[in-house]
Amino acid sequence: MAKHASPLAQRLSELIDFDKRVFFFLLLFIFLLIRYLTNVLVLEAIPGYEDLERKGDLMFFHLFNSLNYLWTPFALLWKFTVIAFLFWSIGLMIGYKADFKALWKFALVAEVIFIFPELLRILTYINPSGNITYQEIQNFEPLSALWLVGPENIEEKYHYALSVLNVFEILYGIFWVFGYHMISRRSLSESTLVVLLAYFLPLFIWLLFYVGAYR
C-alpha cells in the first residue's frame, strides 16, 4: 500500500508543478548567457586582448568557448541522467522505490542552485580593477573551501576538489532530501540517508580519485 504524501511533499510538488521542457530551455539559456558573460570578463582581463584579437591570436580561445556552448545542453542532460540513476539505483539497493522519471525531472529543477555561484562570479568582477587577472576570475569559486584558502596558497591539483566543497553543494543536497522525500514518500531521515549514499559518497570518491590521478 502506497504511503500518503506528507504536507511538505504536497507543497513542494505544487511548487515545482510546471512544464519541465520549457524550464530546461530556460535553464539552458541562463547557463549559456552566464558563460558568455564570464568569458567576456575573462577576455577583457587578458593583457592587451584587443591587439591579440586583431592578430587572431585568440582564435583557439573562441573556438574552445564555442565548443563549450555547443556541449552545454548535452552536459546538463547527462548530469541529470547520472544523478537520477544514482538516486534510483541506490534507493533500490536499500529497499526504497522511486520513479526514475520523477527523479530526473527533480534533478533538472535542483540545478537552479548552481546558477547562483556563477552569478556571484559575474557580480564580483563586473567592474574589475586594473590588476585583476583572468586566472583570478576563472579560479573564483564563491563560498567554497578554495575561496577560503585562496588558490594561490595551495597546490593546483587541489583546486578543483576544494572548489567543489562549497555551500551550494550542501544546499543542493538538502534540496534533494526534500525532493526524494516527495518522490519516494519516505521520511526525511530515510531520504537523508539516500542523499548521503547516492550523491555525497560518489562525489567524495570522485574528488579523491581526481586528486590522486592529477598530473
Secondary structure, DSSP 8 states (H G I E B T S, - for coil): ------HHHHHHHHHT-S-HHHHHHHHHHHHHHHHHHHHHHHHHTSTTHHHHHHHTTTHHHHHHHHHHHHHHHHHHHHHHHHHHHHHHHHHHHTT----HHHHHHHHHHHGGGGHHHHHHHHHHHSS--TT--HHHHHH--TTBHHHHH-GGGS-GGGHHHHHHSBHHHHHHHHHHHHHHHHHH---HHHHHHHHIIIIIHHHHHHHHHHHHH--
